[in-house]
C-alpha cells in the first residue's frame, strides 16, 4: 500500500489511526488509536496526540508535548505546554478558552 503521508521511522502510530494526505509526522511522536489527523498537517518532534483531538488551521504545537483526549485547539493558537484531557484552548500562548476570554476583555 502506498502511503500519501510521511511518518518518521522513530514515531509510533497505534492501530486505527487515520492520517490525511500530505501530512508529516516527525521524530518520536505517538498518535494514539482512534486519532484522525487531517491533510497537510505537520506534527513536530515528540508530540503525543490522543483521541478526538481537533487542531484548527495555522495552530502551532511545540515539541515534547502531550495533547490529551477530547481536546480542541483553536486555529492560530500556539501550544507550548501539555494540554490535559477535555480542554478547549486558544491564543498564543494557548490558554483555556475561559482564561483567554477573561484576559482579553
TIVO-2410 file (N, C-alpha, C; in nm, 3 decimals):
# residues 105
REC num residu      c1      c2      c3 atome chaine
REC   1      X   0.084  -0.118   0.000     N      A
REC   1      X   0.000   0.000   0.000    CA      A
REC   1      X   0.088   0.125   0.000     C      A
REC   2      X   0.059   0.218  -0.088     N      A
REC   2      X   0.137   0.341  -0.100    CA      A
REC   2      X   0.079   0.448  -0.009     C      A
REC   3      X   0.156   0.490   0.093     N      A
REC   3      X   0.109   0.595   0.183    CA      A
REC   3      X   0.122   0.730   0.114     C      A
REC   4      X   0.027   0.819   0.138     N      A
REC   4      X   0.035   0.955   0.084    CA      A
REC   4      X   0.063   1.055   0.195     C      A
REC   5      X   0.129   1.006   0.302     N      A
REC   5      X   0.173   1.090   0.414    CA      A
REC   5      X   0.309   1.036   0.459     C      A
REC   6      X   0.380   1.113   0.544     N      A
REC   6      X   0.511   1.073   0.592    CA      A
REC   6      X   0.508   1.056   0.743     C      A
REC   7      X   0.564   0.947   0.791     N      A
REC   7      X   0.582   0.924   0.935    CA      A
REC   7      X   0.728   0.885   0.956     C      A
REC   8      X   0.799   0.962   1.039     N      A
REC   8      X   0.939   0.931   1.066    CA      A
REC   8      X   0.948   0.793   1.130     C      A
REC   9      X   1.056   0.721   1.099     N      A
REC   9      X   1.072   0.583   1.146    CA      A
REC   9      X   1.076   0.571   1.298     C      A
REC  10      X   1.106   0.678   1.371     N      A
REC  10      X   1.110   0.673   1.518    CA      A
REC  10      X   0.974   0.698   1.582     C      A
REC  11      X   0.874   0.732   1.502     N      A
REC  11      X   0.740   0.760   1.555    CA      A
REC  11      X   0.655   0.634   1.558     C      A
REC  12      X   0.547   0.638   1.636     N      A
REC  12      X   0.461   0.522   1.652    CA      A
REC  12      X   0.316   0.560   1.630     C      A
REC  13      X   0.249   0.487   1.541     N      A
REC  13      X   0.106   0.506   1.517    CA      A
REC  13      X   0.033   0.381   1.565     C      A
REC  14      X  -0.062   0.399   1.658     N      A
REC  14      X  -0.143   0.287   1.705    CA      A
REC  14      X  -0.237   0.241   1.592     C      A
REC  15      X  -0.297   0.123   1.610     N      A
REC  15      X  -0.395   0.075   1.513    CA      A
REC  15      X  -0.516   0.168   1.511     C      A
REC  16      X  -0.577   0.180   1.396     N      A
REC  16      X  -0.699   0.259   1.384    CA      A
REC  16      X  -0.676   0.408   1.366     C      A
REC  17      X  -0.552   0.450   1.347     N      A
REC  17      X  -0.520   0.591   1.325    CA      A
REC  17      X  -0.547   0.626   1.179     C      A
REC  18      X  -0.602   0.744   1.154     N      A
REC  18      X  -0.624   0.792   1.018    CA      A
REC  18      X  -0.537   0.916   0.996     C      A
REC  19      X  -0.458   0.914   0.889     N      A
REC  19      X  -0.366   1.023   0.858    CA      A
REC  19      X  -0.400   1.077   0.720     C      A
REC  20      X  -0.421   1.209   0.710     N      A
REC  20      X  -0.457   1.273   0.584    CA      A
REC  20      X  -0.340   1.288   0.488     C      A
REC  21      X  -0.374   1.305   0.363     N      A
REC  21      X  -0.277   1.319   0.254    CA      A
REC  21      X  -0.184   1.438   0.279     C      A
REC  22      X  -0.056   1.414   0.257     N      A
REC  22      X   0.043   1.521   0.267    CA      A
REC  22      X   0.088   1.553   0.409     C      A
REC  23      X   0.031   1.488   0.509     N      A
REC  23      X   0.069   1.514   0.649    CA      A
REC  23      X   0.207   1.456   0.676     C      A
REC  24      X   0.282   1.526   0.763     N      A
REC  24      X   0.415   1.482   0.801    CA      A
REC  24      X   0.422   1.473   0.954     C      A
REC  25      X   0.463   1.356   1.002     N      A
REC  25      X   0.475   1.331   1.146    CA      A
REC  25      X   0.621   1.302   1.173     C      A
REC  26      X   0.682   1.387   1.258     N      A
REC  26      X   0.826   1.381   1.278    CA      A
REC  26      X   0.868   1.298   1.397     C      A
REC  27      X   0.995   1.304   1.430     N      A
REC  27      X   1.065   1.219   1.526    CA      A
REC  27      X   0.990   1.197   1.658     C      A
REC  28      X   0.989   1.073   1.703     N      A
REC  28      X   0.947   1.032   1.837    CA      A
REC  28      X   0.804   1.072   1.873     C      A
REC  29      X   0.718   1.090   1.776     N      A
REC  29      X   0.578   1.124   1.803    CA      A
REC  29      X   0.497   0.996   1.822     C      A
REC  30      X   0.385   1.008   1.893     N      A
REC  30      X   0.295   0.895   1.917    CA      A
REC  30      X   0.153   0.941   1.887     C      A
REC  31      X   0.088   0.872   1.794     N      A
REC  31      X  -0.051   0.902   1.760    CA      A
REC  31      X  -0.134   0.785   1.811     C      A
REC  32      X  -0.226   0.813   1.905     N      A
REC  32      X  -0.299   0.708   1.973    CA      A
REC  32      X  -0.415   0.654   1.890     C      A
REC  33      X  -0.453   0.532   1.920     N      A
REC  33      X  -0.560   0.463   1.849    CA      A
REC  33      X  -0.686   0.549   1.841     C      A
REC  34      X  -0.744   0.554   1.723     N      A
REC  34      X  -0.867   0.630   1.701    CA      A
REC  34      X  -0.846   0.774   1.662     C      A
REC  35      X  -0.722   0.825   1.673     N      A
REC  35      X  -0.696   0.964   1.636    CA      A
REC  35      X  -0.704   0.980   1.485     C      A
REC  36      X  -0.754   1.096   1.442     N      A
REC  36      X  -0.760   1.128   1.299    CA      A
REC  36      X  -0.687   1.260   1.277     C      A
REC  37      X  -0.583   1.256   1.196     N      A
REC  37      X  -0.504   1.374   1.163    CA      A
REC  37      X  -0.539   1.411   1.019     C      A
REC  38      X  -0.576   1.535   0.995     N      A
REC  38      X  -0.619   1.579   0.863    CA      A
REC  38      X  -0.507   1.590   0.762     C      A
REC  39      X  -0.542   1.642   0.646     N      A
REC  39      X  -0.447   1.657   0.534    CA      A
REC  39      X  -0.353   1.775   0.557     C      A
REC  40      X  -0.233   1.762   0.504     N      A
REC  40      X  -0.133   1.869   0.503    CA      A
REC  40      X  -0.098   1.922   0.642     C      A
REC  41      X  -0.103   1.836   0.744     N      A
REC  41      X  -0.064   1.874   0.880    CA      A
REC  41      X   0.083   1.841   0.902     C      A
REC  42      X   0.143   1.911   0.996     N      A
REC  42      X   0.280   1.880   1.037    CA      A
REC  42      X   0.279   1.867   1.188     C      A
REC  43      X   0.319   1.750   1.237     N      A
REC  43      X   0.333   1.728   1.379    CA      A
REC  43      X   0.481   1.719   1.408     C      A
REC  44      X   0.531   1.812   1.490     N      A
REC  44      X   0.673   1.820   1.519    CA      A
REC  44      X   0.720   1.708   1.610     C      A
REC  45      X   0.845   1.717   1.646     N      A
REC  45      X   0.911   1.616   1.726    CA      A
REC  45      X   0.847   1.599   1.863     C      A
REC  46      X   0.834   1.475   1.909     N      A
REC  46      X   0.788   1.438   2.043    CA      A
REC  46      X   0.646   1.482   2.074     C      A
REC  47      X   0.557   1.476   1.978     N      A
REC  47      X   0.416   1.510   2.001    CA      A
REC  47      X   0.338   1.383   2.027     C      A
REC  48      X   0.250   1.386   2.126     N      A
REC  48      X   0.163   1.272   2.158    CA      A
REC  48      X   0.021   1.321   2.144     C      A
REC  49      X  -0.054   1.266   2.047     N      A
REC  49      X  -0.191   1.310   2.022    CA      A
REC  49      X  -0.286   1.200   2.066     C      A
REC  50      X  -0.385   1.239   2.148     N      A
REC  50      X  -0.485   1.145   2.196    CA      A
REC  50      X  -0.600   1.129   2.100     C      A
REC  51      X  -0.713   1.081   2.150     N      A
REC  51      X  -0.833   1.058   2.070    CA      A
REC  51      X  -0.922   1.182   2.070     C      A
REC  52      X  -0.996   1.198   1.962     N      A
REC  52      X  -1.093   1.306   1.950    CA      A
REC  52      X  -1.028   1.443   1.970     C      A
REC  53      X  -0.917   1.466   1.900     N      A
REC  53      X  -0.845   1.593   1.907    CA      A
REC  53      X  -0.874   1.672   1.781     C      A
REC  54      X  -0.907   1.801   1.797     N      A
REC  54      X  -0.930   1.889   1.683    CA      A
REC  54      X  -0.830   2.003   1.691     C      A
REC  55      X  -0.750   2.019   1.585     N      A
REC  55      X  -0.650   2.124   1.581    CA      A
REC  55      X  -0.684   2.216   1.465     C      A
REC  56      X  -0.713   2.342   1.496     N      A
REC  56      X  -0.750   2.439   1.394    CA      A
REC  56      X  -0.634   2.477   1.305     C      A
REC  57      X  -0.667   2.536   1.191     N      A
REC  57      X  -0.567   2.577   1.094    CA      A
REC  57      X  -0.468   2.678   1.151     C      A
REC  58      X  -0.344   2.666   1.107     N      A
REC  58      X  -0.235   2.755   1.146    CA      A
REC  58      X  -0.201   2.749   1.294     C      A
REC  59      X  -0.248   2.646   1.366     N      A
REC  59      X  -0.209   2.630   1.506    CA      A
REC  59      X  -0.067   2.574   1.509     C      A
REC  60      X   0.011   2.620   1.604     N      A
REC  60      X   0.147   2.570   1.620    CA      A
REC  60      X   0.158   2.491   1.749     C      A
REC  61      X   0.219   2.373   1.740     N      A
REC  61      X   0.237   2.288   1.858    CA      A
REC  61      X   0.385   2.261   1.871     C      A
REC  62      X   0.446   2.310   1.980     N      A
REC  62      X   0.589   2.288   2.004    CA      A
REC  62      X   0.612   2.142   2.040     C      A
REC  63      X   0.736   2.097   2.028     N      A
REC  63      X   0.771   1.959   2.058    CA      A
REC  63      X   0.764   1.925   2.206     C      A
REC  64      X   0.780   1.797   2.237     N      A
REC  64      X   0.783   1.744   2.374    CA      A
REC  64      X   0.652   1.769   2.449     C      A
REC  65      X   0.539   1.761   2.380     N      A
REC  65      X   0.410   1.790   2.442    CA      A
REC  65      X   0.317   1.672   2.432     C      A
REC  66      X   0.222   1.667   2.525     N      A
REC  66      X   0.114   1.569   2.518    CA      A
REC  66      X  -0.016   1.645   2.501     C      A
REC  67      X  -0.090   1.609   2.395     N      A
REC  67      X  -0.224   1.662   2.371    CA      A
REC  67      X  -0.320   1.553   2.416     C      A
REC  68      X  -0.399   1.580   2.519     N      A
REC  68      X  -0.487   1.479   2.577    CA      A
REC  68      X  -0.604   1.442   2.487     C      A
REC  69      X  -0.692   1.360   2.540     N      A
REC  69      X  -0.813   1.318   2.470    CA      A
REC  69      X  -0.919   1.427   2.476     C      A
REC  70      X  -1.002   1.433   2.372     N      A
REC  70      X  -1.116   1.526   2.367    CA      A
REC  70      X  -1.070   1.672   2.380     C      A
REC  71      X  -0.967   1.708   2.307     N      A
REC  71      X  -0.909   1.842   2.311    CA      A
REC  71      X  -0.941   1.917   2.182     C      A
REC  72      X  -0.971   2.046   2.195     N      A
REC  72      X  -0.986   2.134   2.079    CA      A
REC  72      X  -0.886   2.247   2.092     C      A
REC  73      X  -0.806   2.265   1.986     N      A
REC  73      X  -0.708   2.373   1.981    CA      A
REC  73      X  -0.753   2.467   1.869     C      A
REC  74      X  -0.785   2.590   1.904     N      A
REC  74      X  -0.836   2.686   1.807    CA      A
REC  74      X  -0.729   2.722   1.704     C      A
REC  75      X  -0.775   2.755   1.584     N      A
REC  75      X  -0.684   2.797   1.478    CA      A
REC  75      X  -0.599   2.915   1.521     C      A
REC  76      X  -0.473   2.915   1.481     N      A
REC  76      X  -0.382   3.023   1.513    CA      A
REC  76      X  -0.324   3.018   1.653     C      A
REC  77      X  -0.359   2.918   1.731     N      A
REC  77      X  -0.309   2.908   1.868    CA      A
REC  77      X  -0.165   2.859   1.869     C      A
REC  78      X  -0.094   2.896   1.973     N      A
REC  78      X   0.043   2.848   1.993    CA      A
REC  78      X   0.049   2.765   2.118     C      A
REC  79      X   0.065   2.634   2.102     N      A
REC  79      X   0.066   2.543   2.216    CA      A
REC  79      X   0.210   2.520   2.259     C      A
REC  80      X   0.241   2.559   2.383     N      A
REC  80      X   0.378   2.547   2.432    CA      A
REC  80      X   0.387   2.464   2.560     C      A
REC  81      X   0.274   2.405   2.603     N      A
REC  81      X   0.275   2.316   2.719    CA      A
REC  81      X   0.171   2.207   2.697     C      A
REC  82      X   0.178   2.102   2.778     N      A
REC  82      X   0.083   1.991   2.766    CA      A
REC  82      X  -0.060   2.043   2.779     C      A
REC  83      X  -0.153   1.978   2.707     N      A
REC  83      X  -0.294   2.013   2.714    CA      A
REC  83      X  -0.367   1.893   2.774     C      A
REC  84      X  -0.430   1.909   2.891     N      A
REC  84      X  -0.496   1.796   2.956    CA      A
REC  84      X  -0.625   1.755   2.883     C      A
REC  85      X  -0.672   1.636   2.913     N      A
REC  85      X  -0.798   1.585   2.857    CA      A
REC  85      X  -0.910   1.688   2.873     C      A
REC  86      X  -1.002   1.685   2.777     N      A
REC  86      X  -1.126   1.763   2.782    CA      A
REC  86      X  -1.104   1.915   2.786     C      A
REC  87      X  -0.998   1.962   2.722     N      A
REC  87      X  -0.968   2.105   2.720    CA      A
REC  87      X  -1.005   2.168   2.587     C      A
REC  88      X  -1.037   2.296   2.592     N      A
REC  88      X  -1.054   2.379   2.473    CA      A
REC  88      X  -0.964   2.499   2.494     C      A
REC  89      X  -0.866   2.517   2.402     N      A
REC  89      X  -0.768   2.623   2.420    CA      A
REC  89      X  -0.761   2.712   2.297     C      A
REC  90      X  -0.714   2.836   2.320     N      A
REC  90      X  -0.695   2.930   2.210    CA      A
REC  90      X  -0.593   3.034   2.251     C      A
REC  91      X  -0.539   3.106   2.152     N      A
REC  91      X  -0.448   3.216   2.177    CA      A
REC  91      X  -0.303   3.174   2.168     C      A
REC  92      X  -0.216   3.273   2.189     N      A
REC  92      X  -0.073   3.249   2.190    CA      A
REC  92      X  -0.011   3.321   2.308     C      A
REC  93      X   0.042   3.251   2.407     N      A
REC  93      X   0.038   3.106   2.417    CA      A
REC  93      X  -0.104   3.057   2.445     C      A
REC  94      X  -0.133   2.936   2.404     N      A
REC  94      X  -0.268   2.881   2.419    CA      A
REC  94      X  -0.306   2.872   2.565     C      A
REC  95      X  -0.429   2.916   2.593     N      A
REC  95      X  -0.486   2.909   2.727    CA      A
REC  95      X  -0.625   2.849   2.717     C      A
REC  96      X  -0.673   2.798   2.829     N      A
REC  96      X  -0.811   2.754   2.837    CA      A
REC  96      X  -0.899   2.868   2.786     C      A
REC  97      X  -1.001   2.839   2.709     N      A
REC  97      X  -1.083   2.943   2.648    CA      A
REC  97      X  -1.139   3.040   2.753     C      A
REC  98      X  -1.181   2.992   2.868     N      A
REC  98      X  -1.232   3.082   2.972    CA      A
REC  98      X  -1.124   3.180   3.019     C      A
REC  99      X  -1.001   3.130   3.039     N      A
REC  99      X  -0.890   3.217   3.077    CA      A
REC  99      X  -0.860   3.319   2.968     C      A
REC 100      X  -0.858   3.272   2.843     N      A
REC 100      X  -0.828   3.359   2.730    CA      A
REC 100      X  -0.929   3.473   2.721     C      A
REC 101      X  -1.056   3.440   2.730     N      A
REC 101      X  -1.161   3.543   2.720    CA      A
REC 101      X  -1.153   3.640   2.838     C      A
REC 102      X  -1.124   3.590   2.956     N      A
REC 102      X  -1.112   3.677   3.074    CA      A
REC 102      X  -0.995   3.773   3.058     C      A
REC 103      X  -0.882   3.724   3.009     N      A
REC 103      X  -0.760   3.804   2.998    CA      A
REC 103      X  -0.761   3.899   2.878     C      A
REC 104      X  -0.853   3.880   2.784     N      A
REC 104      X  -0.855   3.960   2.661    CA      A
REC 104      X  -0.984   4.037   2.645     C      A
REC 105      X  -1.042   4.082   2.757     N      A
REC 105      X  -1.165   4.162   2.751    CA      A
REC 105      X  -1.135   4.301   2.702     C      A
***
